[in-house]
């Protein structure tokens, strides 16, 4: 299996790392290209042993998968630059937010296209990734896509119409957790802890809770920690008083709406 990464940023690097680390692909089967940053391409070549796409772009012609990993505003130019080199059976795997399968096919023709939304935890092999694909993607290609994406974390197959919600919950989700961690740390300091101690306590509390989330229902876990009239109950009461669930709901809604808007802006 040969893959060409069009775009060479942090997401492409995370995926390359996962593919090589899980032995899904050999470095010799991965090629990278971008618009102009030669130093970045040379770094990836030296760090992982992958290939840089040459001027003739024959790597594109031999590719089974093309990974699109750039900003939405750069998609049109990127696809325009590679379209004539694509083979009929090549699968386009896009991790670009907001750009639809239909739009990509308008630019490259009736090729099989998949859209995935990983998150930055791909760097440590723990991304929560949602993926949707066009009807042209064969069953074998679907299995290969699952293998590629599972090398960076968990994979959930969804309808394309659900990808905006995936973007909000999983794509942006890590940042929301980090923001919550910031707030907990600041509150700990305001309550008398040193910054070092508060940071350590928050970091390990969230890590431990994350492990527990894999083992039981979320609500049941919360109830087990919440003794009647205890400290946790007092804190939960404050969250309820300040409409915490509404705030989170609005956060997800706004992120999802922005994903939709990105698609409209591109088209």
GINORVEN-V120112 format. One record per residue. N is the residue number from 1. RES is the residue in three letters. PHI is phi in whole degrees, -180 to 180 (* if undefined). PSI is psi in degrees with one decimal (none if undefined). OMEGA is omega as a letter, one per 20 degrees, with the letter a starting at -180 (none if undefined). Layout:
BEGIN
N&RES&PHI&PSI&OMEGA ; N&RES&PHI&PSI&OMEGA
END
This chain:
BEGIN
1&UNK&*&129.3&r ; 2&UNK&-115&137.1&a ; 3&UNK&-129&137.4&r ; 4&UNK&-115&125.9&r ; 5&UNK&-95&114.2&r ; 6&UNK&-98&102.4&a ; 7&UNK&112&134.2&a ; 8&UNK&-134&37.1&a ; 9&UNK&-84&-161.3&a ; 10&UNK&-67&-35.6&r ; 11&UNK&-68&-44.5&r ; 12&UNK&-60&-42.5&r ; 13&UNK&-63&-41.4&r ; 14&UNK&-60&-41.4&a ; 15&UNK&-70&-41.0&r ; 16&UNK&-60&-45.3&r ; 17&UNK&-58&-45.4&a ; 18&UNK&-64&-43.8&a ; 19&UNK&-61&-43.8&a ; 20&UNK&-73&-43.0&a ; 21&UNK&-64&-38.5&r ; 22&UNK&-88&1.2&r ; 23&UNK&60&31.5&r ; 24&UNK&-71&-37.1&a ; 25&UNK&-138&152.1&r ; 26&UNK&-88&147.5&r ; 27&UNK&-53&-32.8&a ; 28&UNK&-68&-15.0&r ; 29&UNK&-97&6.4&a ; 30&UNK&-119&130.1&r ; 31&UNK&-125&151.5&a ; 32&UNK&-129&148.0&r ; 33&UNK&-153&154.8&r ; 34&UNK&-150&-173.7&a ; 35&UNK&-70&-44.9&a ; 36&UNK&-156&-9.7&a ; 37&UNK&-86&85.2&a ; 38&UNK&-66&-37.0&a ; 39&UNK&-61&-39.0&r ; 40&UNK&-64&-43.4&r ; 41&UNK&-63&-41.3&r ; 42&UNK&-67&-35.1&r ; 43&UNK&-61&-47.9&a ; 44&UNK&-63&-38.2&r ; 45&UNK&-63&-46.9&a ; 46&UNK&-71&-35.0&a ; 47&UNK&-77&-39.4&a ; 48&UNK&-117&-10.2&a ; 49&UNK&82&15.1&a ; 50&UNK&-81&171.9&a ; 51&UNK&-97&151.9&r ; 52&UNK&-99&131.0&r ; 53&UNK&-62&128.0&a ; 54&UNK&-84&169.8&a ; 55&UNK&-56&-36.1&a ; 56&UNK&-73&-18.5&r ; 57&UNK&60&31.6&r ; 58&UNK&-66&-23.0&r ; 59&UNK&-60&-34.1&r ; 60&UNK&-67&-39.8&a ; 61&UNK&-66&-28.6&a ; 62&UNK&-98&5.6&a ; 63&UNK&-80&138.5&r ; 64&UNK&-85&-32.1&r ; 65&UNK&-135&141.8&r ; 66&UNK&-115&119.6&r ; 67&UNK&-92&118.5&r ; 68&UNK&-93&116.5&a ; 69&UNK&-142&72.2&r ; 70&UNK&-143&-179.9&r ; 71&UNK&-73&150.1&a ; 72&UNK&-53&-36.5&a ; 73&UNK&-67&-17.7&a ; 74&UNK&-98&-2.8&a ; 75&UNK&-65&-45.8&a ; 76&UNK&-59&-47.0&a ; 77&UNK&-67&-39.5&a ; 78&UNK&-64&-46.4&a ; 79&UNK&-68&-35.8&r ; 80&UNK&-62&-32.3&a ; 81&UNK&-80&-15.8&a ; 82&UNK&-118&-10.9&a ; 83&UNK&-53&-43.1&a ; 84&UNK&-72&-11.9&a ; 85&UNK&-100&0.6&a ; 86&UNK&-87&138.6&r ; 87&UNK&-87&155.3&a ; 88&UNK&-58&-32.8&a ; 89&UNK&-92&1.6&a ; 90&UNK&-69&134.1&r ; 91&UNK&-94&129.9&r ; 92&UNK&-91&120.0&r ; 93&UNK&-110&108.1&a ; 94&UNK&-103&131.4&r ; 95&UNK&-113&25.0&a ; 96&UNK&-88&126.0&a ; 97&UNK&-68&134.4&r ; 98&UNK&86&-16.8&a ; 99&UNK&-91&117.2&a ; 100&UNK&-75&161.5&r ; 101&UNK&-59&-44.0&a ; 102&UNK&-60&-41.7&r ; 103&UNK&-64&-42.8&r ; 104&UNK&-63&-41.8&a ; 105&UNK&-68&-29.3&r ; 106&UNK&-64&-29.7&a ; 107&UNK&-89&-27.7&a ; 108&UNK&-119&-6.0&a ; 109&UNK&99&-171.2&a ; 110&UNK&-83&51.6&r ; 111&UNK&-88&158.0&r ; 112&UNK&-67&132.0&a ; 113&UNK&-132&135.7&r ; 114&UNK&-123&143.7&r ; 115&UNK&-116&131.3&r ; 116&UNK&-128&149.1&r ; 117&UNK&-125&90.6&r ; 118&UNK&-81&177.8&r ; 119&UNK&-129&177.3&a ; 120&UNK&-68&-13.0&r ; 121&UNK&-69&-5.4&r ; 122&UNK&-56&-28.5&a ; 123&UNK&-59&-30.7&r ; 124&UNK&-112&17.5&r ; 125&UNK&75&22.9&a ; 126&UNK&-129&34.6&r ; 127&UNK&-67&148.8&r ; 128&UNK&-105&106.5&a ; 129&UNK&-112&130.1&r ; 130&UNK&-102&142.9&a ; 131&UNK&-141&143.1&r ; 132&UNK&-136&151.8&a ; 133&UNK&-139&161.8&r ; 134&UNK&-79&167.0&a ; 135&UNK&-67&-17.0&a ; 136&UNK&-78&-12.6&a ; 137&UNK&-76&119.4&a ; 138&UNK&-74&167.9&r ; 139&UNK&-62&-42.1&r ; 140&UNK&-62&-41.2&r ; 141&UNK&-67&-34.6&r ; 142&UNK&-62&-43.3&r ; 143&UNK&-62&-42.1&r ; 144&UNK&-65&-38.8&r ; 145&UNK&-63&-41.8&r ; 146&UNK&-61&-42.6&r ; 147&UNK&-62&-44.2&a ; 148&UNK&-62&-44.7&a ; 149&UNK&-78&-30.8&r ; 150&UNK&-71&-14.6&r ; 151&UNK&-71&-13.9&r ; 152&UNK&-115&7.5&r ; 153&UNK&147&-154.3&a ; 154&UNK&-84&155.3&a ; 155&UNK&-128&131.8&r ; 156&UNK&-125&121.1&r ; 157&UNK&-84&127.8&a ; 158&UNK&-133&171.8&r ; 159&UNK&-77&150.1&a ; 160&UNK&-58&-33.9&a ; 161&UNK&-63&-17.4&a ; 162&UNK&-93&-4.5&a ; 163&UNK&-68&-26.9&r ; 164&UNK&-65&-39.2&r ; 165&UNK&-68&-39.6&r ; 166&UNK&-60&-42.9&r ; 167&UNK&-57&-44.1&a ; 168&UNK&-69&-45.3&a ; 169&UNK&-78&-47.8&a ; 170&UNK&-100&-43.6&a ; 171&UNK&-65&-49.6&r ; 172&UNK&-89&-16.9&a ; 173&UNK&-51&-44.1&r ; 174&UNK&-55&-38.7&r ; 175&UNK&-65&-35.7&r ; 176&UNK&-67&-39.4&r ; 177&UNK&-65&-41.5&r ; 178&UNK&-63&-38.4&r ; 179&UNK&-66&-40.2&r ; 180&UNK&-62&-40.4&r ; 181&UNK&-64&-40.2&r ; 182&UNK&-58&-46.8&a ; 183&UNK&-64&-42.3&r ; 184&UNK&-63&-40.5&r ; 185&UNK&-64&-46.2&r ; 186&UNK&-61&-39.9&r ; 187&UNK&-66&-37.3&r ; 188&UNK&-63&-42.1&r ; 189&UNK&-64&-43.3&r ; 190&UNK&-65&-22.4&r ; 191&UNK&-91&2.5&r ; 192&UNK&116&-4.9&r ; 193&UNK&-80&154.2&r ; 194&UNK&-72&158.3&r ; 195&UNK&-61&-40.4&a ; 196&UNK&-62&-46.1&a ; 197&UNK&-69&-41.8&r ; 198&UNK&-62&-42.8&r ; 199&UNK&-63&-45.6&r ; 200&UNK&-62&-45.2&a ; 201&UNK&-64&-43.9&r ; 202&UNK&-65&-44.9&a ; 203&UNK&-58&-47.6&a ; 204&UNK&-76&-29.7&r ; 205&UNK&-64&-45.7&a ; 206&UNK&-69&-39.3&r ; 207&UNK&-63&-43.6&r ; 208&UNK&-66&-41.9&r ; 209&UNK&-64&-37.7&r ; 210&UNK&-62&-40.0&r ; 211&UNK&-66&-40.3&r ; 212&UNK&-65&-32.9&r ; 213&UNK&-61&-23.6&r ; 214&UNK&-77&-9.9&a ; 215&UNK&-111&-15.3&a ; 216&UNK&-157&169.2&r ; 217&UNK&-63&137.9&a ; 218&UNK&-59&-46.2&a ; 219&UNK&-65&-40.4&r ; 220&UNK&-65&-39.2&r ; 221&UNK&-61&-44.5&a ; 222&UNK&-63&-42.2&a ; 223&UNK&-65&-36.6&a ; 224&UNK&-66&-27.7&r ; 225&UNK&-86&-19.8&a ; 226&UNK&-97&89.6&r ; 227&UNK&-76&142.1&r ; 228&UNK&-56&132.5&r ; 229&UNK&62&16.9&r ; 230&UNK&-93&-172.2&a ; 231&UNK&-68&-41.1&r ; 232&UNK&-64&-42.1&r ; 233&UNK&-59&-39.3&r ; 234&UNK&-64&-41.9&r ; 235&UNK&-67&-42.9&r ; 236&UNK&-62&-39.4&r ; 237&UNK&-61&-38.4&r ; 238&UNK&-65&-41.8&r ; 239&UNK&-62&-43.1&r ; 240&UNK&-65&-41.8&r ; 241&UNK&-59&-36.3&a ; 242&UNK&-94&14.1&r ; 243&UNK&59&49.9&a ; 244&UNK&-58&-43.3&a ; 245&UNK&-65&-35.6&r ; 246&UNK&-65&-40.8&r ; 247&UNK&-62&-45.9&r ; 248&UNK&-65&-41.5&r ; 249&UNK&-60&-42.7&r ; 250&UNK&-67&-36.5&r ; 251&UNK&-59&-49.1&r ; 252&UNK&-65&-41.0&a ; 253&UNK&-62&-43.6&a ; 254&UNK&-67&-40.2&r ; 255&UNK&-65&-41.2&r ; 256&UNK&-65&-42.2&r ; 257&UNK&-63&-37.8&r ; 258&UNK&-67&-36.7&r ; 259&UNK&-61&-43.7&r ; 260&UNK&-61&-41.3&a ; 261&UNK&-65&-36.8&r ; 262&UNK&-59&-40.3&r ; 263&UNK&-64&-42.8&r ; 264&UNK&-66&-39.6&a ; 265&UNK&-62&-38.2&a ; 266&UNK&-67&-43.5&a ; 267&UNK&-76&none&none
END
